[in-house]
Amino acid sequence: MNLIEGAFPVERRVADTSSEPAKAPAPPAPASPAADESRPGRSWVPIRSLGPRHRERIVAHLVALDERARYLRFGYQANDAQIARYVDTIDFEHDEVFGIFNRRLALIAMAHLACRAADQKRGREANAEFGVSVLPLARRRGFGRRLFEHAMLHARNRGVVSIFIHALSENTAMLKIARDAGATVQRDGSESEAWLALPPDSFASHVDQFFGDRAAELDYRLKHHAFHVENLFKRSEKT
Ligand SMILES: CC(C)(COP(=O)(O)OP(=O)(O)OC[C@H]1O[C@@H](n2cnc3c(N)ncnc32)[C@H](O)[C@@H]1OP(=O)(O)O)[C@@H](O)C(=O)NCCC(=O)NCCS
């Protein structure tokens, strides 16, 4: 199946910027910025912004997904070539891509926020579509949820009014993350759409983003340093 025809809208949009977005239902009340802070057992997760230089690692992450995860992520069982094409079309200038790295510097979770600018002529406000994947070994540790919250924060801060998720109706985890954040979910047979209205940005939301991004960069540099020191030791032990 053709990548673009079979893909969820986020993948179709990156290849065809002229297509009209799906019509949004009336947005629900904006999510509270602090709505999730009451959840128990939450610890900080370093989430980095990714750029064009990360394309190879994004491909490596996505091709590591098994058939079922590819089906859930893309809406069909994307093969390696289709995944590579999708990653090629990610528009890092307009979209945002986030990632979580482990100690070995492998990208274990990533999210793509495909942003559509406001279009006053068509009466459209700025919105964004969210897509996410977490490697099997890293699932159920809250990474999917944290990536969604991170995307919400970044989207708010760039004036995005609502986030949209296109998921298969069987995707309990994704729909739970969306519902818990306050999204309205509309089921249409095997597919579902979730819409979440975002609160406007604030001084606090910009401060959160600023410090969160810098802390994640620092965390990555420390991991990078530790990883290379460890490799040096291993090599010197062998010689
Ligand atoms: C969907 C996905 C991103 C969730 O990632 P995750 O890191 O495992 O999710 P979290 O740990 O943040 O869990 C979020 C919630 O979903 C629940 N959940 C996670 N996996 C679940 C599953 N398989 N069945 C039922 N509930 C599940 C968790 O219990 C959690 O709820 P809780 O906090 O009330 O306990 C991950 O399963 C994945 O990569 N799936 C394949 C790709 C995909 O479906 N992408 C989404 C479409 S764009």
The ligand as an SDF file (V2000), in Angstrom:
LIG
                    3D

 48 50  0  0  0  0  0  0  0  0999 V2000
    0.8320    3.9190   22.6110 C   0  0  0  0  0  0  0  0  0  0  0  0
    2.2250    3.9260   23.2320 C   0  0  0  0  0  0  0  0  0  0  0  0
    2.9930    5.1140   22.6670 C   0  0  0  0  0  0  0  0  0  0  0  0
    2.0680    4.0770   24.7610 C   0  0  0  0  0  0  0  0  0  0  0  0
    3.3650    4.2430   25.2800 O   0  0  0  0  0  0  0  0  0  0  0  0
    3.7240    3.8570   26.7910 P   0  0  0  0  0  0  0  0  0  0  0  0
    4.9660    4.5710   27.1400 O   0  0  0  0  0  0  0  0  0  0  0  0
    3.7230    2.3840   26.9450 O   0  0  0  0  0  0  0  0  0  0  0  0
    2.4690    4.4690   27.5770 O   0  0  0  0  0  0  0  0  0  0  0  0
    2.4500    4.9520   29.1040 P   0  0  0  0  0  0  0  0  0  0  0  0
    3.3790    4.1110   29.9050 O   0  0  0  0  0  0  0  0  0  0  0  0
    2.6240    6.4230   29.1310 O   0  0  0  0  0  0  0  0  0  0  0  0
    0.9760    4.5710   29.5020 O   0  0  0  0  0  0  0  0  0  0  0  0
   -0.1080    5.4230   29.3590 C   0  0  0  0  0  0  0  0  0  0  0  0
   -1.3480    4.7580   29.9040 C   0  0  0  0  0  0  0  0  0  0  0  0
   -1.7690    3.7300   29.0250 O   0  0  0  0  0  0  0  0  0  0  0  0
   -1.8420    2.4930   29.7270 C   0  0  0  0  0  0  0  0  0  0  0  0
   -1.3650    1.4640   28.8260 N   0  0  0  0  0  0  0  0  0  0  0  0
   -0.1300    1.3820   28.2820 C   0  0  0  0  0  0  0  0  0  0  0  0
   -0.0670    0.3040   27.4770 N   0  0  0  0  0  0  0  0  0  0  0  0
   -1.2750   -0.2890   27.5470 C   0  0  0  0  0  0  0  0  0  0  0  0
   -1.8170   -1.4500   26.9270 C   0  0  0  0  0  0  0  0  0  0  0  0
   -1.0960   -2.2030   26.0950 N   0  0  0  0  0  0  0  0  0  0  0  0
   -3.1010   -1.7670   27.2110 N   0  0  0  0  0  0  0  0  0  0  0  0
   -3.8260   -1.0080   28.0510 C   0  0  0  0  0  0  0  0  0  0  0  0
   -3.3810    0.1190   28.6490 N   0  0  0  0  0  0  0  0  0  0  0  0
   -2.1130    0.4610   28.3970 C   0  0  0  0  0  0  0  0  0  0  0  0
   -0.9310    2.6440   30.9080 C   0  0  0  0  0  0  0  0  0  0  0  0
   -1.2980    1.7850   31.9550 O   0  0  0  0  0  0  0  0  0  0  0  0
   -1.1000    4.1050   31.2500 C   0  0  0  0  0  0  0  0  0  0  0  0
   -2.2530    4.3380   32.0330 O   0  0  0  0  0  0  0  0  0  0  0  0
   -2.0940    4.6220   33.6490 P   0  0  0  0  0  0  0  0  0  0  0  0
   -1.1060    5.7390   33.7810 O   0  0  0  0  0  0  0  0  0  0  0  0
   -3.4750    4.9740   34.0470 O   0  0  0  0  0  0  0  0  0  0  0  0
   -1.5790    3.3290   34.2050 O   0  0  0  0  0  0  0  0  0  0  0  0
    3.0050    2.5950   22.9630 C   0  0  0  0  0  0  0  0  0  0  0  0
    2.2140    1.5150   23.3830 O   0  0  0  0  0  0  0  0  0  0  0  0
    3.3990    2.3890   21.5050 C   0  0  0  0  0  0  0  0  0  0  0  0
    4.4760    2.8090   21.0710 O   0  0  0  0  0  0  0  0  0  0  0  0
    2.5060    1.7490   20.7190 N   0  0  0  0  0  0  0  0  0  0  0  0
    2.7930    1.5300   19.2850 C   0  0  0  0  0  0  0  0  0  0  0  0
    2.6520    2.8240   18.4650 C   0  0  0  0  0  0  0  0  0  0  0  0
    1.3330    3.5160   18.7540 C   0  0  0  0  0  0  0  0  0  0  0  0
    0.3150    2.9050   19.0510 O   0  0  0  0  0  0  0  0  0  0  0  0
    1.3330    4.8550   18.6350 N   0  0  0  0  0  0  0  0  0  0  0  0
    0.1390    5.6570   18.8680 C   0  0  0  0  0  0  0  0  0  0  0  0
   -0.5770    5.9930   17.6070 C   0  0  0  0  0  0  0  0  0  0  0  0
    0.0580    7.4770   16.9420 S   0  0  0  0  0  0  0  0  0  0  0  0
  1  2  1  0
  2  3  1  0
  2  4  1  0
  2 36  1  0
  4  5  1  0
  5  6  1  0
  6  7  2  0
  6  8  1  0
  6  9  1  0
  9 10  1  0
 10 11  2  0
 10 12  1  0
 10 13  1  0
 13 14  1  0
 14 15  1  0
 15 16  1  0
 15 30  1  0
 16 17  1  0
 17 18  1  0
 17 28  1  0
 18 19  1  0
 18 27  1  0
 19 20  2  0
 20 21  1  0
 21 22  1  0
 21 27  2  0
 22 23  1  0
 22 24  2  0
 24 25  1  0
 25 26  2  0
 26 27  1  0
 28 29  1  0
 28 30  1  0
 30 31  1  0
 31 32  1  0
 32 33  2  0
 32 34  1  0
 32 35  1  0
 36 37  1  0
 36 38  1  0
 38 39  2  0
 38 40  1  0
 40 41  1  0
 41 42  1  0
 42 43  1  0
 43 44  2  0
 43 45  1  0
 45 46  1  0
 46 47  1  0
 47 48  1  0
M  END
$$$$
